[in-house]
Every structure is written in C-alpha cells, then in structure tokens.
C-alpha cells in the first residue's frame, strides 16, 4: 500500500494553521519583551515638527521602538507591531527631521549611465538630536504609565 504524502502534508499544514489561529494574537511572539504604550510630542523652537523620526533605544533590554510625528508633532511608538509601544526602563532617544532634495536634473538617464548629483540635505532640527549617544535626549518608559512625553528642542 502506498501513502499519498501530498495529502499528509496538506493535512498537517491545515492542523498547524488551525492551532495557530486558535492560540490568540498571531502577531504576538511569546519571546518578545512586554511593551507599554508610549506617545508624545516633538516641538522645535516652540513649533510642532511634522515627519520627525523618533527612536527610543533600551540598551539593557536590547529593544528599539520607533515612531513618526504627525502634523501636530504627535507620535506613537512601535517596537514589534504597529503602535505596540516600547519596553519599560531607561531609553536613549534620538529625533531626526531632514528635507532631502534630489539635485539630479530630470533629463539625466541614470539607467543609461548618467551620473546622479548628491542630494541637498536640509536639517529641520539640528543634526545633534539624531546622533546616538550625543543627542542629550533620554526618557523613562513606565509600566504603570502614562507615557506621554514632550520633547521641546531648542
């Protein structure tokens, strides 16, 4: 008697899919550190900064959370999934906001060997705030919350 392996493979795949589907949030990994909601505001010289990249690094727990500010300077952090927050504890913070302008003329065909010009980079907030270990920005994420942080940059 010959066993059809294709059917066994499909059956075991189906059982696995059912088990995973019934085990709760399929986006959550049991090895991930617990995260806590974190949101905040970024201003520079009193004005809300839109499009700033906010990064929290917890070196002890080896976890990084990121967020991007909206038009009112508000952000929410994500570590593993969208807006899942950050791990608790002390955080090294960097904030970066630049405008990048492509200076290569539109008639230059890069695919045919044309040379691109270096882009023009304009820092919207000072570059120092974007450098690990030199930004001077820190935060503490608390398990009990709330973690609504304000970064007023000058």
C-alpha positions as CSV (number, residue, x, y, z in Angstrom):
1,X,0.0,0.0,0.0
2,X,1.4,3.4,-1.0
3,X,0.7,6.5,1.2
4,X,0.0,9.8,-0.7
5,X,2.5,12.2,1.0
6,X,0.8,15.2,-0.6
7,X,-2.4,14.6,1.5
8,X,-0.4,14.1,4.7
9,X,1.5,17.4,4.1
10,X,-1.7,19.3,3.4
11,X,-3.4,17.8,6.4
12,X,-0.6,18.7,8.8
13,X,-0.4,22.2,7.4
14,X,-4.1,22.6,8.0
15,X,-3.9,21.4,11.6
16,X,-0.9,23.8,12.2
17,X,-2.9,26.7,10.7
18,X,-5.9,25.8,12.9
19,X,-3.7,25.6,16.1
20,X,-2.0,28.9,15.3
21,X,-5.3,30.5,14.5
22,X,-6.8,29.4,17.8
23,X,-3.9,30.4,20.0
24,X,-4.7,34.1,20.3
25,X,-2.9,37.0,18.5
26,X,-0.9,35.5,15.7
27,X,1.2,38.7,15.5
28,X,2.4,38.3,19.1
29,X,5.6,36.3,19.7
30,X,6.0,34.8,23.2
31,X,9.7,35.7,23.1
32,X,9.0,39.4,22.7
33,X,9.6,41.7,25.7
34,X,6.4,43.3,27.2
35,X,5.7,46.7,25.7
36,X,3.8,49.7,27.1
37,X,2.0,52.4,25.2
38,X,4.2,55.5,24.5
39,X,3.2,58.6,22.8
40,X,4.4,62.2,22.8
41,X,5.0,65.5,21.1
42,X,8.1,66.9,19.4
43,X,8.5,70.7,19.0
44,X,11.4,72.8,17.9
45,X,11.6,76.4,19.0
46,X,8.0,76.1,20.1
47,X,6.7,74.8,16.7
48,X,5.3,71.3,16.1
49,X,7.6,69.2,13.9
50,X,5.8,67.0,11.3
51,X,7.6,64.0,9.8
52,X,10.3,63.6,12.5
53,X,11.6,60.1,13.2
54,X,11.6,59.4,16.9
55,X,13.7,56.5,18.2
56,X,13.9,55.0,21.7
57,X,16.6,52.5,22.5
58,X,16.7,50.4,25.6
59,X,20.3,49.1,25.7
60,X,19.7,46.9,28.7
61,X,16.8,45.0,27.1
62,X,18.2,45.3,23.6
63,X,14.9,46.8,22.2
64,X,14.3,49.7,19.9
65,X,11.0,51.5,19.3
66,X,10.3,54.0,16.6
67,X,7.6,56.5,15.6
68,X,6.9,59.3,13.2
69,X,5.4,62.7,14.1
70,X,2.1,63.9,12.5
71,X,1.3,67.5,11.6
72,X,0.7,68.4,15.3
73,X,4.1,66.9,16.3
74,X,2.4,63.8,17.9
75,X,3.9,60.3,17.7
76,X,3.2,56.8,18.9
77,X,6.0,54.2,19.3
78,X,6.2,50.8,17.7
79,X,8.6,48.0,18.7
80,X,7.4,44.8,17.1
81,X,4.0,45.7,15.7
82,X,2.2,48.9,14.8
83,X,1.9,51.2,17.8
84,X,2.6,48.4,20.4
85,X,4.7,50.8,22.5
86,X,8.2,50.4,24.0
87,X,9.8,48.2,26.7
88,X,9.9,49.7,30.1
89,X,13.0,51.3,31.6
90,X,15.5,54.0,30.6
91,X,15.7,55.0,26.9
92,X,18.3,56.8,24.8
93,X,16.3,59.0,22.4
94,X,17.1,60.4,19.0
95,X,14.9,62.6,16.9
96,X,15.7,63.3,13.2
97,X,14.0,65.5,10.7
98,X,15.5,66.4,7.4
99,X,14.4,67.5,3.9
100,X,16.1,65.8,1.0
101,X,16.0,67.4,-2.4
102,X,17.2,65.4,-5.4
103,X,19.5,67.7,-7.4
104,X,19.9,65.4,-10.4
105,X,18.3,67.0,-13.5
106,X,15.2,65.2,-14.7
107,X,16.7,64.6,-18.1
108,X,19.6,62.6,-16.8
109,X,19.0,58.9,-17.5
110,X,20.6,57.0,-14.6
111,X,19.8,53.6,-16.2
112,X,21.9,54.6,-19.3
113,X,25.0,55.5,-17.2
114,X,24.1,59.1,-16.3
115,X,25.6,60.4,-13.1
116,X,23.4,61.4,-10.1
117,X,24.3,64.6,-8.3
118,X,24.5,64.5,-4.5
119,X,21.1,65.4,-2.9
120,X,20.7,68.6,-1.0
121,X,20.0,67.8,2.7
122,X,18.5,70.4,5.0
123,X,18.3,69.8,8.7
124,X,14.9,70.9,10.0
125,X,16.0,70.4,13.6
126,X,19.8,70.3,14.5
127,X,21.6,67.2,13.5
128,X,22.9,66.6,17.0
129,X,19.5,65.4,18.1
130,X,19.7,62.5,15.6
131,X,23.1,61.1,16.8
132,X,23.2,58.1,19.1
133,X,24.9,59.0,22.4
134,X,25.1,62.7,21.6
135,X,21.5,63.8,21.4
136,X,21.3,64.5,25.1
137,X,17.7,63.1,25.0
138,X,16.5,60.4,27.4
139,X,13.2,59.1,28.6
140,X,11.8,56.6,31.1
141,X,9.1,54.3,30.0
142,X,7.0,53.2,33.0
143,X,4.9,50.1,33.2
144,X,2.1,51.9,35.1
145,X,2.1,54.8,32.6
146,X,1.0,57.1,31.4
147,X,3.9,57.6,29.0
148,X,3.0,60.8,27.3
149,X,6.3,62.5,26.7
150,X,7.2,66.0,25.4
151,X,10.4,66.9,23.6
152,X,10.8,70.7,23.4
153,X,14.0,71.1,21.3
154,X,16.0,74.3,21.1
